[in-house]
Amino acid sequence: MPFLTQGSEEEQVPSGANKINWTLIGIVLVLAVIVGSEIFWHTRSQKKFLTELPEVKNSEKIETNQKETQENLIIKDFATDKKTYKSREELKVSLIILNTGEVKEATVRLTGIKPYNHAYINSSKAIDLISGENEIIFTEITPYCTSGCGGVYPGPYNLDIEMFTEESLVASSTISINLTNN
């Protein structure tokens, strides 16, 4: 194999080595451009999808699985202090549970704002119940909201409440809020 001389006789490098290095660098650059463009177009299509979602009206309230159980626990009210929140703003959630039975303890879990299968709101409380109405307050901070990378997109998001006794789900409910970047 011919050698390209660089400096002294001990520093000889095969002449094909430079071609192989530049070929590898070129392949890596082409792959980086392909991957980058895929990420860019995926992000653009996701943004378009999320900006086409309908706006939640202040009077809308979605409730699911709100039921009386054998333990006689009912989610009587599940609400936020307002319907539209800014990026990194305090969010207050109020929950009223009606206990018509003998249940003394429960765990309440609040989750929500799940754009990428990750709950940005995820909190739970172990509560001691009294007979009658029990009010539970959650105070959370909304996630960083942008119109692109670095946070979640503006738009409507669900907040879910689940109530458990002895590890069994006994009641749940869902409401919607709007998240803005202003």
C-alpha positions as CSV (number, residue, x, y, z in Angstrom):
1,M,0.0,0.0,0.0
2,P,1.4,3.4,-0.9
3,F,2.1,5.8,2.0
4,L,1.8,9.6,2.1
5,T,4.7,11.1,4.0
6,Q,4.0,13.7,6.6
7,G,7.0,14.9,8.5
8,S,9.5,12.2,9.6
9,E,9.6,8.7,8.4
10,E,7.9,7.4,11.6
11,E,4.7,9.6,10.9
12,Q,3.6,7.9,7.7
13,V,-0.2,7.6,7.2
14,P,-1.9,5.4,4.6
15,S,-3.2,7.6,1.7
16,G,-6.7,5.9,1.8
17,A,-7.2,6.8,5.5
18,N,-8.1,10.4,4.8
19,K,-10.7,9.3,2.2
20,I,-12.3,7.0,4.7
21,N,-12.4,9.6,7.4
22,W,-14.0,12.2,5.1
23,T,-16.5,9.6,3.9
24,L,-17.5,8.8,7.5
25,I,-17.9,12.4,8.3
26,G,-20.1,12.9,5.2
27,I,-22.3,10.0,6.2
28,V,-22.7,11.3,9.7
29,L,-23.6,14.8,8.4
30,V,-26.2,13.3,6.0
31,L,-27.8,11.3,8.8
32,A,-27.9,14.3,11.1
33,V,-29.7,16.3,8.4
34,I,-32.2,13.5,7.8
35,V,-32.9,13.1,11.5
36,G,-33.1,16.8,12.1
37,S,-35.6,17.3,9.3
38,E,-37.8,14.4,10.6
39,I,-37.9,16.0,14.0
40,F,-38.7,19.4,12.5
41,W,-41.6,18.1,10.4
42,H,-42.9,16.0,13.2
43,T,-42.9,19.0,15.6
44,R,-44.6,21.2,13.0
45,S,-47.4,18.6,12.4
46,Q,-47.9,18.1,16.1
47,K,-48.1,21.9,16.6
48,K,-50.6,22.2,13.8
49,F,-52.7,19.4,15.4
50,L,-52.6,21.0,18.8
51,T,-53.5,24.5,17.6
52,E,-56.6,23.1,15.8
53,L,-58.0,21.8,19.1
54,P,-61.2,23.6,20.2
55,E,-61.1,26.1,23.0
56,V,-62.7,25.1,26.3
57,K,-65.6,27.3,27.3
58,N,-65.7,28.5,30.9
59,S,-69.0,26.7,31.5
60,E,-67.9,23.3,30.1
61,K,-67.3,20.6,32.7
62,I,-66.6,17.0,31.8
63,E,-67.3,14.4,34.4
64,T,-66.7,10.7,34.1
65,N,-67.2,7.8,36.5
66,Q,-68.6,10.0,39.1
67,K,-70.5,7.4,41.0
68,E,-71.6,6.3,44.4
69,T,-69.7,3.2,45.6
70,Q,-70.3,0.5,48.1
71,E,-68.2,2.7,50.5
72,N,-70.7,5.6,49.9
73,L,-68.2,8.1,48.7
74,I,-69.3,10.6,46.0
75,I,-67.2,13.3,44.3
76,K,-69.7,16.1,44.8
77,D,-67.6,18.9,43.2
78,F,-64.3,19.1,41.4
79,A,-63.3,22.5,40.1
80,T,-60.4,24.9,39.5
81,D,-60.2,28.5,40.6
82,K,-60.4,29.5,36.9
83,K,-60.5,27.9,33.5
84,T,-57.5,29.5,31.7
85,Y,-53.9,29.5,33.1
86,K,-50.7,31.1,32.0
87,S,-47.3,29.4,31.8
88,R,-45.9,28.7,35.3
89,E,-49.0,30.0,37.1
90,E,-50.4,28.7,40.3
91,L,-53.4,26.4,39.8
92,K,-55.8,25.7,42.7
93,V,-58.0,22.6,42.6
94,S,-60.9,22.2,44.9
95,L,-62.5,18.8,45.5
96,I,-65.6,18.1,47.7
97,I,-66.2,14.5,48.6
98,L,-69.4,13.4,50.2
99,N,-69.0,10.5,52.7
100,T,-72.3,8.9,53.6
101,G,-70.8,5.8,55.0
102,E,-68.2,4.6,57.4
103,V,-65.1,5.2,55.4
104,K,-62.3,6.8,57.5
105,E,-59.3,7.0,55.1
106,A,-58.8,7.5,51.4
107,T,-56.1,8.5,48.9
108,V,-56.9,11.2,46.4
109,R,-54.7,11.6,43.3
110,L,-54.7,14.6,40.9
111,T,-53.0,14.2,37.5
112,G,-53.2,16.2,34.3
113,I,-51.6,18.2,31.5
114,K,-50.3,15.0,29.8
115,P,-49.1,16.0,26.3
116,Y,-46.4,13.4,25.9
117,N,-47.7,10.6,28.2
118,H,-46.1,12.5,31.0
119,A,-48.3,14.1,33.7
120,Y,-47.0,17.6,34.4
121,I,-49.5,17.7,37.3
122,N,-49.1,14.6,39.5
123,S,-49.9,14.9,43.2
124,S,-51.7,12.7,45.8
125,K,-52.9,13.1,49.3
126,A,-53.8,10.6,52.0
127,I,-56.9,12.0,53.7
128,D,-58.9,11.3,56.9
129,L,-62.6,11.4,56.1
130,I,-65.4,12.6,58.3
131,S,-69.0,11.8,57.8
132,G,-70.5,14.4,55.4
133,E,-68.6,16.8,53.2
134,N,-64.8,16.8,53.0
135,E,-63.0,19.5,51.1
136,I,-59.5,18.8,49.7
137,I,-57.4,21.6,48.1
138,F,-54.5,21.0,45.7
139,T,-52.1,23.8,44.8
140,E,-49.9,23.2,41.8
141,I,-47.8,25.1,39.2
142,T,-48.7,24.9,35.6
143,P,-45.8,23.7,33.3
144,Y,-43.7,26.0,31.1
145,C,-45.9,26.7,28.0
146,T,-44.4,27.7,24.7
147,S,-45.3,27.5,21.1
148,G,-42.5,25.1,20.5
149,C,-39.8,23.1,22.1
150,G,-38.9,23.5,25.8
151,G,-42.4,23.1,27.2
152,V,-46.0,22.1,26.4
153,Y,-48.1,23.7,23.7
154,P,-50.9,26.1,24.6
155,G,-54.4,24.6,24.4
156,P,-56.9,22.6,26.4
157,Y,-55.8,19.9,28.8
158,N,-57.6,17.6,31.2
159,L,-57.2,17.3,35.0
160,D,-58.2,13.9,36.4
161,I,-59.0,13.2,40.0
162,E,-59.1,9.6,41.4
163,M,-60.1,8.5,44.8
164,F,-58.9,5.2,46.3
165,T,-59.7,3.2,49.4
166,E,-57.5,0.3,50.3
167,E,-55.9,0.5,46.8
168,S,-59.2,0.2,45.0
169,L,-60.5,3.0,42.7
170,V,-63.8,4.1,44.1
171,A,-64.5,7.3,42.2
172,S,-63.0,9.5,39.5
173,S,-63.8,12.7,37.6
174,T,-62.3,14.8,34.8
175,I,-62.4,18.5,34.1
176,S,-60.7,20.6,31.4
177,I,-58.6,23.8,31.6
178,N,-56.9,26.0,29.0
179,L,-53.1,26.7,29.1
180,T,-51.7,29.8,27.4
181,N,-48.1,31.0,27.0
182,N,-48.9,34.7,27.9
